[in-house]
Amino acid sequence: MKESRRSMTKRSRLTPRDLEGVMSQRELAALGGGKVAYIKALSADEAKELYPAIDDLPSGIQLFALQAADGTPIALTDSLQAAMGHAIGDELELAGLH
């Protein structure tokens, strides 16, 4: 029996919850091996929560965090291009967030 395209697509999208019992959280975090990163858009308030050491961020600006696959912060900038440039300079492969 053939599966519909929709059910096959839905099934192929794995989440960390899908991998519980298959991989430990530590194994999942190490999956990128230090070579995979992602860029996350943040408001100034979100950045202040995630990076409490940063002072004097003006409210109302959008920031971009370059983070390793395990969530470790690599860089915080005010432009997407700068975050991408940092990733390229560090020879990191960017993963898309969904």
VEXKOLNU-437047 format. One record per atom (N, C-alpha, C, O): residue number from 1; residue in three letters; atom name; x, y, z. Coordinates in steps of 0.02 Angstrom, whole numbers, plus 50000, padded with zeros to 5 digits. Atoms other than C-alpha are relative to their C-alpha. Layout:
<atoms>
   resi   resn   name       u       v       w
    NUM    ALA     CA       X       Y       Z
...
</atoms>
This chain:
<atoms>
   resi   resn   name       u       v       w
      1    MET      N   50042   49941   50000
      1    MET     CA   50000   50000   50000
      1    MET      C   50044   50062   50000
      1    MET      O   50090   50067   50041
      2    LYS      N   49961   49939   50005
      2    LYS     CA   50070   50170   49950
      2    LYS      C   49978   50051   50052
      2    LYS      O   49918   50059   50065
      3    GLU      N   50017   49946   49953
      3    GLU     CA   50080   50308   50079
      3    GLU      C   49992   50064   49959
      3    GLU      O   50022   50073   49907
      4    SER      N   50009   49937   50034
      4    SER     CA   50021   50479   50030
      4    SER      C   50063   50042   50009
      4    SER      O   50101   50033   50057
      5    ARG      N   49941   49956   49996
      5    ARG     CA   50154   50611   49996
      5    ARG      C   49999   50040   50065
      5    ARG      O   50051   50049   50096
      6    ARG      N   50006   49960   49939
      6    ARG     CA   50089   50713   50143
      6    ARG      C   50023   49960   50062
      6    ARG      O   50059   49986   50103
      7    SER      N   49981   50040   49942
      7    SER     CA   50109   50571   50269
      7    SER      C   50074   49983   49998
      7    SER      O   50106   49980   50051
      8    MET      N   49929   50014   50005
      8    MET     CA   50283   50530   50203
      8    MET      C   50041   50062   50020
      8    MET      O   50091   50056   50054
      9    THR      N   49966   49939   49983
      9    THR     CA   50336   50712   50217
      9    THR      C   49996   50013   50075
      9    THR      O   50046   50031   50107
     10    LYS      N   50009   49988   49928
     10    LYS     CA   50264   50729   50391
     10    LYS      C   50043   49952   50040
     10    LYS      O   50073   49972   50090
     11    ARG      N   49962   50050   49964
     11    ARG     CA   50350   50569   50447
     11    ARG      C   50075   50014   49996
     11    ARG      O   50112   49997   50042
     12    SER      N   49928   49990   50009
     12    SER     CA   50520   50625   50380
     12    SER      C   50027   50058   50042
     12    SER      O   50088   50066   50046
     13    ARG      N   49978   49944   49958
     13    ARG     CA   50528   50779   50494
     13    ARG      C   50008   49976   50071
     13    ARG      O   49959   49970   50109
     14    LEU      N   49986   50024   49933
     14    LEU     CA   50612   50719   50651
     14    LEU      C   50010   50059   50047
     14    LEU      O   50037   50111   50028
     15    THR      N   49988   49952   49947
     15    THR     CA   50613   50817   50811
     15    THR      C   50041   49966   50054
     15    THR      O   50046   49904   50055
     16    PRO      N   49963   50032   49945
     16    PRO     CA   50721   50790   50965
     16    PRO      C   49957   49950   50039
     16    PRO      O   49983   49899   50063
     17    ARG      N   50045   50046   49964
     17    ARG     CA   50569   50707   51046
     17    ARG      C   49996   49933   49964
     17    ARG      O   49991   49880   49996
     18    ASP      N   50002   50062   50038
     18    ASP     CA   50564   50579   50904
     18    ASP      C   50060   49956   50013
     18    ASP      O   50056   49895   50007
     19    LEU      N   49938   50037   49990
     19    LEU     CA   50742   50529   50945
     19    LEU      C   50011   49978   50072
     19    LEU      O   50062   49947   50088
     20    GLU      N   49993   50022   49930
     20    GLU     CA   50714   50501   51132
     20    GLU      C   50004   49925   50001
     20    GLU      O   49965   49890   49969
     21    GLY      N   49989   50071   49995
     21    GLY     CA   50777   50329   51175
     21    GLY      C   50045   49973   49945
     21    GLY      O   50074   49920   49952
     22    VAL      N   49955   50019   50054
     22    VAL     CA   50874   50321   51011
     22    VAL      C   50068   50033   50011
     22    VAL      O   50120   50001   50002
     23    MET      N   49939   49962   49987
     23    MET     CA   51002   50456   51054
     23    MET      C   49991   50037   50065
     23    MET      O   49936   50061   50082
     24    SER      N   50003   49959   49939
     24    SER     CA   51044   50539   51216
     24    SER      C   50001   50073   49980
     24    SER      O   50019   50089   49924
     25    GLN      N   49999   49929   50013
     25    GLN     CA   51026   50727   51228
     25    GLN      C   50072   50023   49983
     25    GLN      O   50082   50066   49940
     26    ARG      N   49929   49983   50012
     26    ARG     CA   51216   50739   51233
     26    ARG      C   50022   49979   49930
     26    ARG      O   50056   50016   49896
     27    GLU      N   49983   50024   50067
     27    GLU     CA   51235   50634   51075
     27    GLU      C   49967   50043   49947
     27    GLU      O   49998   50059   49896
     28    LEU      N   50036   49957   50047
     28    LEU     CA   51104   50739   50987
     28    LEU      C   50034   50068   49994
     28    LEU      O   50042   50094   49939
     29    ALA      N   49966   49935   50001
     29    ALA     CA   51193   50900   51037
     29    ALA      C   50067   49997   49964
     29    ALA      O   50087   50046   49932
     30    ALA      N   49935   50008   50032
     30    ALA     CA   51359   50833   50973
     30    ALA      C   49995   49982   49927
     30    ALA      O   50046   49975   49892
     31    LEU      N   50010   50023   50068
     31    LEU     CA   51284   50783   50807
     31    LEU      C   50035   50043   49949
     31    LEU      O   50060   50018   49899
     32    GLY      N   49967   49956   50048
     32    GLY     CA   51356   50935   50720
     32    GLY      C   50075   49996   50003
     32    GLY      O   50108   50020   49957
     33    GLY      N   49928   50009   49995
     33    GLY     CA   51531   50893   50779
     33    GLY      C   50040   50064   49997
     33    GLY      O   50098   50064   49977
     34    GLY      N   49965   49937   50001
     34    GLY     CA   51576   51076   50796
     34    GLY      C   50005   50032   49932
     34    GLY      O   50039   50083   49924
     35    LYS      N   49997   49974   50069
     35    LYS     CA   51550   51106   50610
     35    LYS      C   49932   50024   49975
     35    LYS      O   49928   50050   49919
     36    VAL      N   50067   49979   50021
     36    VAL     CA   51363   51142   50604
     36    VAL      C   49975   50053   50048
     36    VAL      O   49982   50047   50109
     37    ALA      N   50027   49946   49959
     37    ALA     CA   51282   51301   50665
     37    ALA      C   49934   50024   49970
     37    ALA      O   49915   50004   49915
     38    TYR      N   50061   49970   50025
     38    TYR     CA   51120   51397   50646
     38    TYR      C   49997   50073   50022
     38    TYR      O   50031   50093   50070
     39    ILE      N   50009   49929   49984
     39    ILE     CA   51068   51579   50649
     39    ILE      C   49929   50008   50025
     39    ILE      O   49881   49985   49994
     40    LYS      N   50065   49989   49969
     40    LYS     CA   50926   51632   50761
     40    LYS      C   49988   50075   50007
     40    LYS      O   50030   50110   50036
     41    ALA      N   50019   49930   49992
     41    ALA     CA   50839   51802   50752
     41    ALA      C   49974   50010   50070
     41    ALA      O   49934   49971   50095
     42    LEU      N   50020   49985   49931
     42    LEU     CA   50816   51881   50923
     42    LEU      C   49982   50074   50007
     42    LEU      O   50010   50116   49973
     43    SER      N   50011   49931   49980
     43    SER     CA   50740   52038   50993
     43    SER      C   50052   50018   50052
     43    SER      O   50086   49974   50078
     44    ALA      N   49952   49979   49949
     44    ALA     CA   50848   52141   51110
     44    ALA      C   49982   49969   50068
     44    ALA      O   50026   49950   50106
     45    ASP      N   50021   50030   49936
     45    ASP     CA   50745   52076   51257
     45    ASP      C   50018   49926   50004
     45    ASP      O   50041   49902   50056
     46    GLU      N   49981   50072   50001
     46    GLU     CA   50771   51894   51205
     46    GLU      C   50076   49992   50007
     46    GLU      O   50099   49947   50042
     47    ALA      N   49927   50003   49996
     47    ALA     CA   50957   51927   51183
     47    ALA      C   50024   50013   50072
     47    ALA      O   50071   49982   50096
     48    LYS      N   49981   49985   49931
     48    LYS     CA   50967   52002   51358
     48    LYS      C   49989   49940   50045
     48    LYS      O   50028   49927   50091
     49    GLU      N   50014   50060   49961
     49    GLU     CA   50888   51844   51429
     49    GLU      C   50051   49945   49987
     49    GLU      O   50075   49913   50033
     50    LEU      N   49953   50054   50018
     50    LEU     CA   51003   51725   51335
     50    LEU      C   50072   50018   50015
     50    LEU      O   50113   49974   50029
     51    TYR      N   49931   49977   49989
     51    TYR     CA   51160   51829   51357
     51    TYR      C   50001   50055   50053
     51    TYR      O   50009   50114   50037
     52    PRO      N   50006   49949   49946
     52    PRO     CA   51147   51916   51527
     52    PRO      C   50062   50043   50008
     52    PRO      O   50058   50096   50039
     53    ALA      N   49939   49959   49993
     53    ALA     CA   51327   51979   51517
     53    ALA      C   50000   50060   49954
     53    ALA      O   50040   50106   49963
     54    ILE      N   50003   49944   50047
     54    ILE     CA   51280   52097   51375
     54    ILE      C   49961   50057   50032
     54    ILE      O   49905   50048   50055
     55    ASP      N   50032   49941   49972
     55    ASP     CA   51241   52271   51437
     55    ASP      C   49982   50050   49945
     55    ASP      O   50009   50047   49890
     56    ASP      N   50016   49943   50042
     56    ASP     CA   51162   52422   51355
     56    ASP      C   49975   49983   49930
     56    ASP      O   49993   50018   49882
     57    LEU      N   50030   50014   50065
     57    LEU     CA   51067   52340   51213
     57    LEU      C   49939   50046   49992
     57    LEU      O   49896   50046   50036
     58    PRO      N   50058   49958   50010
     58    PRO     CA   50944   52466   51142
     58    PRO      C   49937   49958   49987
     58    PRO      O   49941   49908   49951
     59    SER      N   50063   50037   50012
     59    SER     CA   50763   52407   51144
     59    SER      C   49977   50011   49929
     59    SER      O   49992   50062   49897
     60    GLY      N   50031   49994   50065
     60    GLY     CA   50673   52375   50983
     60    GLY      C   50043   49982   49940
     60    GLY      O   50022   49991   49883
     61    ILE      N   49959   50020   50056
     61    ILE     CA   50818   52312   50878
     61    ILE      C   49997   49925   49991
     61    ILE      O   49984   49888   50039
     62    GLN      N   49997   50072   50013
     62    GLN     CA   50830   52142   50796
     62    GLN      C   50074   49980   49997
     62    GLN      O   50115   50015   49967
     63    LEU      N   49932   50027   49998
     63    LEU     CA   50986   52040   50826
     63    LEU      C   50001   49930   49971
     63    LEU      O   49949   49899   49963
     64    PHE      N   49992   50067   50028
     64    PHE     CA   51054   51880   50752
     64    PHE      C   50055   49963   50038
     64    PHE      O   50111   49987   50043
     65    ALA      N   49953   50041   49961
     65    ALA     CA   51137   51745   50856
     65    ALA      C   50023   49942   49957
     65    ALA      O   49982   49904   49930
     66    LEU      N   49971   50059   50032
     66    LEU     CA   51255   51621   50774
     66    LEU      C   50014   49951   50057
     66    LEU      O   50052   49967   50103
     67    GLN      N   49993   50049   49947
     67    GLN     CA   51246   51464   50880
     67    GLN      C   50021   49933   49972
     67    GLN      O   49999   49913   49918
     68    ALA      N   49980   50067   50019
     68    ALA     CA   51330   51294   50870
     68    ALA      C   49939   49954   50003
     68    ALA      O   49888   49972   50033
     69    ALA      N   50056   50047   50002
     69    ALA     CA   51217   51144   50840
     69    ALA      C   49975   49983   50070
     69    ALA      O   49916   49968   50079
     70    ASP      N   50021   50015   49932
     70    ASP     CA   51216   51113   51028
     70    ASP      C   49973   50060   50038
     70    ASP      O   49957   50056   50097
     71    GLY      N   50027   49939   49970
     71    GLY     CA   51157   51292   51062
     71    GLY      C   50053   50046   50030
     71    GLY      O   50036   50100   50055
     72    THR      N   49947   49958   49974
     72    THR     CA   51326   51360   51116
     72    THR      C   50005   50064   49959
     72    THR      O   50010   50061   49898
     73    PRO      N   49996   49938   50037
     73    PRO     CA   51333   51545   51071
     73    PRO      C   50070   50009   49969
     73    PRO      O   50121   49997   50001
     74    ILE      N   49937   49986   50036
     74    ILE     CA   51466   51590   50942
     74    ILE      C   50007   50075   49989
     74    ILE      O   50060   50103   50001
     75    ALA      N   49997   49928   50014
     75    ALA     CA   51423   51769   50893
     75    ALA      C   49930   50029   50004
     75    ALA      O   49880   49995   49994
     76    LEU      N   50062   49962   49998
     76    LEU     CA   51288   51900   50916
     76    LEU      C   50011   50064   49961
     76    LEU      O   50059   50101   49975
     77    THR      N   49991   49942   50043
     77    THR     CA   51266   52035   50785
     77    THR      C   49933   50032   49982
     77    THR      O   49881   50003   49995
     78    ASP      N   50062   49966   50018
     78    ASP     CA   51141   52160   50719
     78    ASP      C   49983   49992   49926
     78    ASP      O   49937   50024   49900
     79    SER      N   50018   50012   50070
     79    SER     CA   51144   52096   50539
     79    SER      C   50007   49926   49983
     79    SER      O   50052   49892   50006
     80    LEU      N   49999   50069   50022
     80    LEU     CA   51106   51930   50460
     80    LEU      C   50063   49986   49959
     80    LEU      O   50094   49933   49965
     81    GLN      N   49941   50008   50042
     81    GLN     CA   51247   51956   50335
     81    GLN      C   50063   49990   50043
     81    GLN      O   50105   49949   50025
     82    ALA      N   49942   50007   49956
     82    ALA     CA   51374   51977   50476
     82    ALA      C   50001   49931   50033
     82    ALA      O   50055   49900   50038
     83    ALA      N   50003   50066   49969
     83    ALA     CA   51314   51817   50561
     83    ALA      C   50019   49946   49948
     83    ALA      O   50055   49899   49965
     84    MET      N   49983   50048   50053
     84    MET     CA   51326   51723   50395
     84    MET      C   50074   50004   49984
     84    MET      O   50107   49953   49974
     85    GLY      N   49929   49991   50014
     85    GLY     CA   51498   51796   50362
     85    GLY      C   50043   49968   50054
     85    GLY      O   50095   49938   50039
     86    HIS      N   49964   50031   49944
     86    HIS     CA   51556   51738   50534
     86    HIS      C   50000   49924   49992
     86    HIS      O   50051   49891   50002
     87    ALA      N   50006   50073   50010
     87    ALA     CA   51493   51562   50497
     87    ALA      C   50046   49977   49944
     87    ALA      O   50080   49926   49950
     88    ILE      N   49957   50018   50057
     88    ILE     CA   51582   51559   50329
     88    ILE      C   50073   50005   50020
     88    ILE      O   50113   49961   50003
     89    GLY      N   49931   49991   49978
     89    GLY     CA   51743   51626   50407
     89    GLY      C   50024   49944   50045
     89    GLY      O   50083   49927   50045
     90    ASP      N   49983   50056   49955
     90    ASP     CA   51738   51487   50537
     90    ASP      C   49990   49932   49968
     90    ASP      O   49996   49880   50001
     91    GLU      N   50012   50061   50038
     91    GLU     CA   51700   51359   50402
     91    GLU      C   49946   49956   50031
     91    GLU      O   49953   49895   50036
     92    LEU      N   50057   50035   49972
     92    LEU     CA   51535   51312   50482
     92    LEU      C   49946   49990   49947
     92    LEU      O   49935   50034   49905
     93    GLU      N   50057   50012   50045
     93    GLU     CA   51392   51234   50386
     93    GLU      C   49938   50024   50036
     93    GLU      O   49925   50006   50094
     94    LEU      N   50060   49974   49969
     94    LEU     CA   51230   51325   50419
     94    LEU      C   49942   49952   49990
     94    LEU      O   49929   49929   49934
     95    ALA      N   50060   50043   50002
     95    ALA     CA   51078   51219   50460
     95    ALA      C   49940   50046   50004
     95    ALA      O   49940   50096   50041
     96    GLY      N   50061   49961   49997
     96    GLY     CA   50905   51287   50431
     96    GLY      C   49958   49981   50060
     96    GLY      O   49955   49922   50080
     97    LEU      N   50045   50012   49944
     97    LEU     CA   50785   51304   50576
     97    LEU      C   49929   49999   49973
     97    LEU      O   49912   50039   49929
     98    HIS      N   50069   50004   50023
     98    HIS     CA   50604   51255   50553
     98    HIS      C   49954   50011   50058
     98    HIS      O   49893   50010   50050
</atoms>
